């Protein structure tokens, strides 16, 4: 889902003001939750009128979606994921994997997820908005990277979308996300994160083959190859 400022009645949207609204909204959603965040409180926080908010966003759910998307798209912008794609597959995947693991470890990201799960009234709709603005966007960008790596014969990825989902799952399933609930320092330790990312990337590359010096794919070793 692409980020966009939602204008109304043909009025031109001021991007700078729209960004100010989104940043203030994200702060309030984290602090107060979805239900307690009102447009009056948002207008006060952003030091603007409520009418200015309505000129940019249709309703509070549209604002929530934009707030989630803004943070996610900043971290997982296409130019970030695709830049330096001529490098090794391992380097590219390590960079993406590190983002995939470090992002959910951030306290503000975990606060938003906790807020969504705690809102029983709007949980289903908020979860959908959160998924579309966050994880779904990351999958699309990771898929694009895998297509590039496949096109350059650095990996064998015949189904980039499925592989992107599997790659993301390797990091979403990290025990560091559970450890962060009771030992934040250990979960955010650079050595722990790098060790996990390197193992996950090695597993992914083994499943998708490597390239030898003459351009042929080397499949992952099978049990028959083991002595």
Buried (B, 14 or more C-beta within 10 A) or exposed (E): BEBEBBBEEEEEBBEEBBBBBBBBBBBBBBEEBBEEBEBEBBBEBBEBEEEBBBBBBEEBBBBBBBBBBBBBBEBBBEEBBBEEBEEEBBEBBBBBBBBBBBBBBBEEBBBBBEBBEEBEEBEEBBBBBBBBBBBEBBBBBBBBBBBBBBEEEBBBBEEBBEBBBEBBEBBBEBEBBEBBEEEEEEBBBEEBBBEBBBEBBEEBBEBBBBBEEEEEEEEEEEEEEEE
